[in-house]
Protein backbone atom coordinates (compact mmCIF):
# COMPACT_ATOMS: atom_id res chain seq x y z
CA UNK A 1 0.00 0.00 0.00
CA UNK A 2 1.27 3.46 -0.90
CA UNK A 3 0.54 6.53 1.20
CA UNK A 4 -0.37 9.53 -0.95
CA UNK A 5 0.39 12.72 0.96
CA UNK A 6 -1.48 14.88 -1.54
CA UNK A 7 -4.81 13.69 -0.09
CA UNK A 8 -4.23 15.95 2.92
CA UNK A 9 -3.08 19.01 0.95
CA UNK A 10 -4.85 21.97 2.60
CA UNK A 11 -5.94 23.59 -0.66
CA UNK A 12 -7.37 20.33 -1.96
CA UNK A 13 -9.28 19.81 1.28
CA UNK A 14 -10.67 23.36 1.18
CA UNK A 15 -11.93 22.83 -2.36
CA UNK A 16 -13.34 19.43 -1.45
CA UNK A 17 -15.28 20.81 1.51
CA UNK A 18 -16.70 23.69 -0.51
CA UNK A 19 -17.80 21.25 -3.21
CA UNK A 20 -19.39 18.78 -0.78
CA UNK A 21 -21.15 21.00 1.73
CA UNK A 22 -23.73 23.67 0.81
CA UNK A 23 -22.93 25.71 3.93
CA UNK A 24 -19.19 25.69 3.21
CA UNK A 25 -19.78 26.28 -0.48
CA UNK A 26 -20.73 29.88 0.18
CA UNK A 27 -17.54 30.63 2.11
CA UNK A 28 -14.39 31.94 0.39
CA UNK A 29 -11.58 29.38 0.28
CA UNK A 30 -9.31 31.57 2.39
CA UNK A 31 -11.89 31.50 5.21
CA UNK A 32 -11.77 27.70 5.44
CA UNK A 33 -9.56 26.56 8.33
CA UNK A 34 -7.46 23.38 8.26
CA UNK A 35 -6.48 21.44 11.38
CA UNK A 36 -3.92 18.65 11.49
CA UNK A 37 -3.17 16.03 14.13
CA UNK A 38 -0.40 13.46 13.75
CA UNK A 39 -0.37 9.82 14.64
CA UNK A 40 2.34 8.55 16.94
CA UNK A 41 4.85 5.78 17.23
CA UNK A 42 6.02 4.77 20.68
CA UNK A 43 9.73 4.13 20.87
CA UNK A 44 9.59 2.43 24.26
CA UNK A 45 7.35 2.32 27.32
CA UNK A 46 4.46 0.00 26.47
CA UNK A 47 1.48 -0.48 28.82
CA UNK A 48 3.19 1.83 31.32
CA UNK A 49 0.99 4.87 30.66
CA UNK A 50 -2.13 3.65 32.44
CA UNK A 51 0.12 2.51 35.29
CA UNK A 52 1.25 6.13 35.90
CA UNK A 53 4.64 5.34 34.39
CA UNK A 54 7.00 6.66 31.72
CA UNK A 55 6.66 6.54 27.93
CA UNK A 56 8.69 7.79 24.98
CA UNK A 57 6.49 8.41 21.92
CA UNK A 58 7.08 10.57 18.87
CA UNK A 59 4.46 12.29 16.73
CA UNK A 60 4.88 11.16 13.13
CA UNK A 61 4.28 12.67 9.71
CA UNK A 62 1.25 10.48 9.02
CA UNK A 63 -1.77 12.43 10.13
CA UNK A 64 -5.43 13.33 10.04
CA UNK A 65 -6.48 16.66 8.60
CA UNK A 66 -9.84 18.40 8.50
CA UNK A 67 -10.88 21.39 6.46
CA UNK A 68 -13.56 23.16 8.48
CA UNK A 69 -15.95 26.08 8.32
CA UNK A 70 -17.16 27.29 11.70
CA UNK A 71 -20.90 27.91 11.91
CA UNK A 72 -23.19 29.82 14.19
CA UNK A 73 -25.14 26.72 15.20
CA UNK A 74 -24.34 23.87 17.60
CA UNK A 75 -24.15 21.14 15.00
CA UNK A 76 -21.08 19.34 13.72
CA UNK A 77 -21.15 17.61 10.35
CA UNK A 78 -18.05 15.74 9.14
CA UNK A 79 -17.70 14.04 5.77
CA UNK A 80 -15.02 11.44 5.10
CA UNK A 81 -13.02 12.45 2.05
CA UNK A 82 -12.38 8.93 0.82
CA UNK A 83 -15.92 7.49 1.06
CA UNK A 84 -18.24 10.51 1.19
CA UNK A 85 -19.83 9.16 4.38
CA UNK A 86 -21.17 11.91 6.65
CA UNK A 87 -22.03 12.01 10.34
CA UNK A 88 -23.70 14.78 12.33
CA UNK A 89 -23.57 15.63 16.04
CA UNK A 90 -25.65 17.97 18.15
CA UNK A 91 -23.32 19.51 20.73
CA UNK A 92 -26.25 20.12 23.06
CA UNK A 93 -27.48 16.51 22.92
CA UNK A 94 -24.55 14.15 22.37
CA UNK A 95 -25.97 10.73 21.61
CA UNK A 96 -24.91 7.35 22.90
CA UNK A 97 -21.89 5.69 21.26
CA UNK A 98 -22.49 4.13 17.85
CA UNK A 99 -19.33 1.97 17.67
CA UNK A 100 -18.16 3.94 14.62
CA UNK A 101 -15.51 6.58 13.95
CA UNK A 102 -17.76 9.47 14.97
CA UNK A 103 -17.59 8.24 18.58
CA UNK A 104 -14.10 9.71 18.89
CA UNK A 105 -15.41 13.15 17.93
CA UNK A 106 -18.51 12.84 20.11
CA UNK A 107 -16.50 11.61 23.08
CA UNK A 108 -14.06 14.50 22.73
CA UNK A 109 -16.92 17.00 22.58
CA UNK A 110 -18.46 15.52 25.71
CA UNK A 111 -15.11 15.67 27.56
CA UNK A 112 -14.54 19.30 26.55
CA UNK A 113 -18.06 20.15 27.70
CA UNK A 114 -17.33 18.54 31.07
CA UNK A 115 -14.30 20.84 31.31
CA UNK A 116 -16.50 23.87 30.67
CA UNK A 117 -14.76 24.66 27.36
CA UNK A 118 -16.89 26.70 24.91
CA UNK A 119 -17.27 24.87 21.60
CA UNK A 120 -18.49 25.81 18.15
CA UNK A 121 -20.36 23.93 15.46
CA UNK A 122 -18.65 23.37 12.13
CA UNK A 123 -18.85 21.65 8.78
CA UNK A 124 -15.76 19.61 7.90
CA UNK A 125 -14.19 17.15 5.52
CA UNK A 126 -11.69 14.68 6.94
CA UNK A 127 -8.77 12.97 5.21
CA UNK A 128 -5.95 10.85 6.56
CA UNK A 129 -2.62 9.33 5.66
CA UNK A 130 -2.69 7.13 8.77
CA UNK A 131 -3.24 3.46 7.93
CA UNK A 132 -6.11 2.10 10.00
CA UNK A 133 -5.40 -0.72 12.40
CA UNK A 134 -1.65 -0.15 12.33
CA UNK A 135 -1.41 0.79 16.01
CA UNK A 136 -0.29 4.33 15.14
CA UNK A 137 -3.07 6.08 17.08
CA UNK A 138 -5.42 7.16 14.34
CA UNK A 139 -8.12 7.39 17.02
CA UNK A 140 -6.07 9.78 19.18
CA UNK A 141 -5.24 11.86 16.10
CA UNK A 142 -8.95 12.13 15.31
CA UNK A 143 -9.65 13.21 18.90
CA UNK A 144 -6.94 15.88 18.80
CA UNK A 145 -8.04 17.18 15.39
CA UNK A 146 -11.63 17.29 16.65
CA UNK A 147 -10.58 19.18 19.78
CA UNK A 148 -8.94 21.93 17.73
CA UNK A 149 -11.88 22.15 15.34
CA UNK A 150 -14.38 22.37 18.22
CA UNK A 151 -12.40 24.94 20.20
CA UNK A 152 -11.00 27.14 17.45
CA UNK A 153 -7.52 28.63 17.26
CA UNK A 154 -8.11 31.40 19.79
CA UNK A 155 -9.47 29.05 22.48
CA UNK A 156 -7.34 25.97 21.82
CA UNK A 157 -4.91 26.70 24.65
CA UNK A 158 -1.99 24.44 25.61
CA UNK A 159 -1.87 20.80 24.51
CA UNK A 160 -2.04 19.10 27.92
CA UNK A 161 -5.76 19.71 28.68
CA UNK A 162 -6.73 18.65 25.16
CA UNK A 163 -4.77 15.42 25.58
CA UNK A 164 -6.45 14.65 28.90
CA UNK A 165 -9.88 15.34 27.40
CA UNK A 166 -9.08 12.93 24.58
CA UNK A 167 -8.09 10.24 27.05
CA UNK A 168 -11.39 10.71 28.88
CA UNK A 169 -13.21 10.35 25.57
CA UNK A 170 -11.57 6.94 25.11
CA UNK A 171 -12.14 5.81 28.69
CA UNK A 172 -15.65 7.04 29.39
CA UNK A 173 -17.28 7.21 25.96
CA UNK A 174 -15.54 4.79 23.59
CA UNK A 175 -14.86 2.30 26.38
CA UNK A 176 -11.13 1.67 25.96
CA UNK A 177 -9.25 2.03 29.26
CA UNK A 178 -6.18 3.56 27.65
CA UNK A 179 -3.64 5.89 29.18
CA UNK A 180 -2.85 9.40 28.03
CA UNK A 181 0.21 8.65 25.89
CA UNK A 182 -1.42 8.56 22.45
CA UNK A 183 -3.32 11.82 22.82
CA UNK A 184 -0.36 13.53 24.47
CA UNK A 185 2.03 12.58 21.67
CA UNK A 186 -0.43 13.78 19.02
CA UNK A 187 -1.09 17.05 20.86
CA UNK A 188 2.42 17.94 22.06
CA UNK A 189 4.89 16.31 19.67
CA UNK A 190 8.19 18.08 18.90
CA UNK A 191 9.76 17.98 15.44
CA UNK A 192 12.84 15.70 15.19
CA UNK A 193 12.32 14.51 18.77
CA UNK A 194 10.53 11.96 20.84
CA UNK A 195 9.08 13.12 24.15
CA UNK A 196 9.63 11.54 27.54
CA UNK A 197 6.32 11.78 29.37
CA UNK A 198 5.64 11.15 33.03
CA UNK A 199 2.05 9.88 32.82
CA UNK A 200 1.36 10.69 36.47
CA UNK A 201 2.40 14.34 36.60
CA UNK A 202 2.19 15.03 32.82
CA UNK A 203 5.66 16.57 33.07
CA UNK A 204 7.50 15.99 29.82
CA UNK A 205 10.64 16.88 27.95
CA UNK A 206 11.85 16.45 24.35
CA UNK A 207 14.36 13.70 23.60
CA UNK A 208 16.58 14.28 20.56
CA UNK A 209 16.60 11.40 18.08
CA UNK A 210 19.70 10.45 16.06
CA UNK A 211 17.97 11.25 12.78
CA UNK A 212 21.12 12.36 10.97
CA UNK A 213 22.39 8.83 11.38
CA UNK A 214 19.22 6.74 11.58
CA UNK A 215 15.77 6.68 10.02
CA UNK A 216 12.60 5.95 11.95
CA UNK A 217 10.90 3.08 10.11
CA UNK A 218 7.52 1.54 10.91
CA UNK A 219 6.55 -1.90 9.65
CA UNK A 220 2.83 -2.58 9.64
CA UNK A 221 2.23 -6.31 10.01
CA UNK A 222 -0.95 -6.35 7.95
CA UNK A 223 -2.67 -7.79 11.02
CA UNK A 224 -4.91 -5.00 12.27
CA UNK A 225 -5.22 -3.98 15.89
CA UNK A 226 -8.66 -3.22 17.35
CA UNK A 227 -8.53 -2.36 21.02
CA UNK A 228 -12.26 -2.39 21.66
CA UNK A 229 -12.40 -6.13 20.99
CA UNK A 230 -8.94 -7.00 22.31
CA UNK A 231 -7.66 -8.07 25.70
CA UNK A 232 -6.41 -4.54 26.37
CA UNK A 233 -8.88 -3.83 29.16
CA UNK A 234 -8.10 -7.26 30.62
CA UNK A 235 -4.41 -6.36 30.82
CA UNK A 236 -5.27 -3.18 32.68
CA UNK A 237 -7.36 -5.20 35.14
CA UNK A 238 -4.40 -7.57 35.65
CA UNK A 239 -2.23 -4.60 36.61
CA UNK A 240 -4.85 -3.26 39.01
CA UNK A 241 -5.03 -6.68 40.67
CA UNK A 242 -1.29 -6.62 41.20
CA UNK A 243 -1.48 -3.12 42.73
CA UNK A 244 -4.22 -4.20 45.14
CA UNK A 245 -2.14 -7.17 46.30
CA UNK A 246 1.04 -5.12 46.75
CA UNK A 247 -0.86 -2.43 48.66
CA UNK A 248 -1.70 -4.96 51.37
CA UNK A 249 1.94 -4.81 52.47
CA UNK A 250 2.76 -1.27 51.27
CA UNK A 251 -0.37 0.94 51.49
CA UNK A 252 1.34 3.90 49.80
CA UNK A 253 1.30 2.01 46.47
CA UNK A 254 -1.37 3.53 44.21
CA UNK A 255 -0.09 2.28 40.83
CA UNK A 256 2.68 0.08 39.46
CA UNK A 257 4.68 3.31 39.05
CA UNK A 258 5.20 3.11 42.83
CA UNK A 259 6.69 -0.41 42.71
CA UNK A 260 10.31 -1.41 42.22
CA UNK A 261 11.76 -4.88 41.69
CA UNK A 262 12.52 -5.37 45.38
CA UNK A 263 8.94 -4.57 46.46
CA UNK A 264 7.57 -6.78 43.71
CA UNK A 265 9.65 -9.66 45.01
CA UNK A 266 8.43 -9.04 48.58
CA UNK A 267 4.83 -9.26 47.45
CA UNK A 268 5.30 -12.25 45.16
CA UNK A 269 3.32 -14.70 47.31
CA UNK A 270 0.31 -12.33 47.35
CA UNK A 271 -0.03 -11.81 43.59
CA UNK A 272 -1.60 -14.35 41.26
CA UNK A 273 0.81 -15.60 38.55
CA UNK A 274 -0.81 -13.72 35.64
CA UNK A 275 -0.90 -10.39 37.47
CA UNK A 276 2.68 -10.97 38.64
CA UNK A 277 3.90 -11.34 35.06
CA UNK A 278 2.12 -8.14 34.01
CA UNK A 279 3.56 -6.24 36.95
CA UNK A 280 7.08 -7.48 36.27
CA UNK A 281 6.87 -6.15 32.73
CA UNK A 282 5.64 -2.72 33.82
CA UNK A 283 8.23 -2.28 36.57
CA UNK A 284 11.10 -3.25 34.27
CA UNK A 285 9.70 -1.31 31.29
CA UNK A 286 9.63 1.93 33.29
CA UNK A 287 13.33 1.47 33.99
CA UNK A 288 13.98 0.77 30.30
CA UNK A 289 12.36 4.06 29.25
CA UNK A 290 14.69 6.09 31.45
CA UNK A 291 17.67 4.01 30.35
CA UNK A 292 16.78 4.63 26.70
CA UNK A 293 16.77 8.38 27.27
CA UNK A 294 20.28 8.13 28.76
CA UNK A 295 21.50 5.91 25.91
CA UNK A 296 20.17 8.29 23.25
CA UNK A 297 21.73 11.28 25.00
CA UNK A 298 25.05 9.46 25.10
CA UNK A 299 24.87 8.25 21.49
CA UNK A 300 24.96 4.61 22.62
CA UNK A 301 22.88 3.04 19.88
CA UNK A 302 23.99 -0.48 20.80
CA UNK A 303 22.40 0.02 24.21
CA UNK A 304 19.24 1.36 22.58
CA UNK A 305 19.09 -1.84 20.55
CA UNK A 306 19.50 -3.98 23.66
CA UNK A 307 16.74 -2.09 25.46
CA UNK A 308 14.35 -2.42 22.51
CA UNK A 309 15.05 -6.16 22.36
CA UNK A 310 14.41 -6.56 26.10
CA UNK A 311 11.18 -4.59 25.80
CA UNK A 312 9.91 -6.76 22.96
CA UNK A 313 10.78 -9.98 24.79
CA UNK A 314 8.96 -8.74 27.88
CA UNK A 315 5.87 -7.78 25.90
CA UNK A 316 5.93 -11.21 24.26
CA UNK A 317 6.60 -13.35 27.33
CA UNK A 318 5.35 -11.40 30.37
CA UNK A 319 2.60 -9.14 29.06
CA UNK A 320 1.67 -11.56 26.26
CA UNK A 321 0.58 -8.99 23.70
CA UNK A 322 2.88 -9.82 20.81
CA UNK A 323 1.90 -12.08 17.93
CA UNK A 324 3.70 -14.43 15.52
CA UNK A 325 3.51 -11.69 12.90
CA UNK A 326 5.10 -9.02 15.09
CA UNK A 327 7.74 -11.49 16.28
CA UNK A 328 8.58 -12.28 12.65
CA UNK A 329 9.02 -8.60 11.80
CA UNK A 330 11.35 -8.11 14.78
CA UNK A 331 13.34 -11.22 13.89
CA UNK A 332 13.77 -10.03 10.29
CA UNK A 333 14.79 -6.61 11.58
CA UNK A 334 17.47 -7.73 14.01
CA UNK A 335 18.89 -10.09 11.37
CA UNK A 336 19.35 -7.23 8.89
CA UNK A 337 22.70 -5.39 9.06
CA UNK A 338 22.19 -1.73 9.86
CA UNK A 339 18.99 -2.19 11.88
CA UNK A 340 19.94 -0.65 15.22
CA UNK A 341 16.78 -1.46 17.19
CA UNK A 342 13.44 -3.19 16.63
CA UNK A 343 10.38 -3.89 18.78
CA UNK A 344 6.61 -3.98 18.61
CA UNK A 345 5.00 -0.60 19.13
CA UNK A 346 1.61 0.29 20.48
CA UNK A 347 -0.50 -2.01 22.58
CA UNK A 348 0.27 -5.13 20.57
CA UNK A 349 -2.50 -7.52 19.49
CA UNK A 350 -1.41 -6.88 15.89
CA UNK A 351 -0.28 -3.57 14.45
CA UNK A 352 3.30 -2.52 13.84
CA UNK A 353 6.94 -2.57 14.82
CA UNK A 354 9.17 0.45 15.26
CA UNK A 355 12.74 0.33 13.99
CA UNK A 356 15.80 2.57 14.12
CA UNK A 357 17.68 1.88 10.90
CA UNK A 358 20.95 3.35 9.71
CA UNK A 359 20.12 5.47 6.71
CA UNK A 360 22.34 3.51 4.33
CA UNK A 361 20.53 0.30 5.34
CA UNK A 362 16.90 1.38 4.87
CA UNK A 363 16.63 0.00 1.35
CA UNK A 364 18.05 -3.38 2.39
CA UNK A 365 15.73 -3.52 5.39
CA UNK A 366 12.70 -2.77 3.25
CA UNK A 367 13.74 -5.47 0.78
CA UNK A 368 14.24 -8.04 3.54
CA UNK A 369 10.81 -7.36 5.05
CA UNK A 370 9.02 -7.39 1.71
CA UNK A 371 10.80 -10.62 0.72
CA UNK A 372 10.78 -12.65 3.93
CA UNK A 373 7.70 -11.55 5.85
CA UNK A 374 5.04 -12.69 3.34
CA UNK A 375 6.78 -16.07 3.04
CA UNK A 376 6.63 -16.52 6.81
CA UNK A 377 3.12 -15.21 7.47
CA UNK A 378 1.13 -15.05 4.25
CA UNK A 379 0.51 -11.35 4.94
CA UNK A 380 1.60 -8.24 3.05
CA UNK A 381 3.62 -5.77 5.16
CA UNK A 382 3.74 -2.00 4.82
CA UNK A 383 7.15 -0.38 5.39
CA UNK A 384 6.92 3.32 6.21
CA UNK A 385 9.85 5.66 6.79
CA UNK A 386 8.43 8.51 8.88
CA UNK A 387 9.49 11.89 10.22
CA UNK A 388 9.13 12.99 13.83
CA UNK A 389 6.87 16.06 13.65
CA UNK A 390 5.25 18.72 15.80
CA UNK A 391 1.93 18.22 17.55
CA UNK A 392 -1.60 19.09 16.46
CA UNK A 393 -2.14 22.57 15.04
CA UNK A 394 -3.93 24.73 12.54
CA UNK A 395 -2.04 24.72 9.26
CA UNK A 396 -1.82 26.33 5.83
CA UNK A 397 0.78 23.89 4.54
Residue, then its C-alpha position, 0 to 999 in steps of 0.5 A: x500500500x502506498x501513502x499519498x500525501x497529496x490527499x491531505x493538501x490543505x488547498x485540496x481539502x478546502x476545495x473538497x469541503x466547498x464542493x461537498x457542503x452547501x454551507x461551506x460552499x458559500x464561504x471563500x476558500x481563504x476562510x476555510x480553516x485546516x487542522x492537522x493532528x499526527x499519529x504517533x509511534x512509541x519508541x519504548x514504554x508499552x502499557x506503562x501509561x495507564x500505570x502512571x509510568x514513563x513513555x517515549x512516543x514521537x508524533x509522526x508525519x502520518x496524520x489526520x487533517x480536517x478542512x472546516x468552516x465554523x458555523x453559528x449553530x451547535x451542530x457538527x457535520x463531518x464528511x469522510x473524504x475517501x468514502x463521502x460518508x457523513x455524520x452529524x452531532x448535536x453539541x447540546x445533545x450528544x448521543x450514545x456511542x455508535x461503535x463507529x468513527x464518529x464516537x471519537x469526535x462525540x466523546x471528545x466533545x463531551x469531555x470538553x463540555x465537562x471541562x467547561x470549554x466553549x465549543x463551536x459547530x462546524x462543517x468539515x471534511x476529513x482525510x488521513x494518511x494514517x493506515x487504519x489498524x496499524x497501532x499508530x493512534x489514528x483514534x487519538x489523532x482524530x480526537x486531537x483534530x476534533x478538539x482543535x476544530x471544536x475549540x478554534x484557534x483562539x481558544x485551543x490553549x496548551x496541549x495538555x488539557x486537550x490530551x487529557x480530554x481525549x483520554x477521557x473520551x476513550x475511557x468514558x465514551x468509547x470504552x477503551x481504558x487507555x492511558x494518556x500517551x497517544x493523545x499527548x504525543x499527538x497534541x504535544x509532539x516536537x519535530x525531530x524529537x521523541x518526548x519523555x512523558x511522566x504519565x502521572x504528573x504530565x511533566x515531559x521533555x523532548x528527547x533528541x533522536x539520532x535522525x542524521x544517522x538513523x531513520x525511523x521506520x515503521x513496519x505494519x504487520x498487515x494484522x490489524x489492531x482493534x482495542x475495543x475487541x482486544x484483551x487490552x482492558x483485561x491487561x489493565x485489570x491484571x495490573x490493578x489486581x497486582x497493585x491491590x495485592x502489593x498495597x496490602x503490604x505497602x499501602x502507599x502504592x497507588x499504581x505500578x509506578x510506585x513499585x520497584x523490583x525489590x517490592x515486587x519480590x516481597x509481594x510475590x506470594x500475594x499476587x496471582x501468577x498472571x498479574x505478577x507477570x504483568x507487573x514485572x513487565x511494567x516495573x522493568x519497562x519503566x526502567x527501560x524508558x529512562x535508560x533509553x533516554x540516557x542511551x540516546x543522549x550518550x549516542x549509545x545506539x547499541x544500548x538502545x538496541x539492547x533495550x528495545x530487544x528486552x522490551x519486545x521480549x517482555x511484551x511477548x513473554x510477560x505481558x503476552x501482547x505480541x503475535x507471531x507476525x510481530x515477532x517475525x518482523x522483529x526477527x527479520x529486523x534484528x537479522x538485517x545489518x544496519x537495523x539498530x533497534x526493533x520492537x513492537x510498538x503500540x498495545x500489541x494484538x497486531x499492528x506494527x513494529x518500530x525500527x531505528x535503521x541506519x540510513x544507508x541500510x533502509x533499502x536493504x531492510x525494506x527489501x528483507x521485510x518485503x521478501x521474507x515476511x510474506x513467506x513466513x506469514x502469508x501477509x503483506x507488510x507495509x514499510x513506512x519511513x516517517x518523520x518525527x513532527x510537531x503536535x496538532x495545530x492549525x495549518x496552511x501547509 
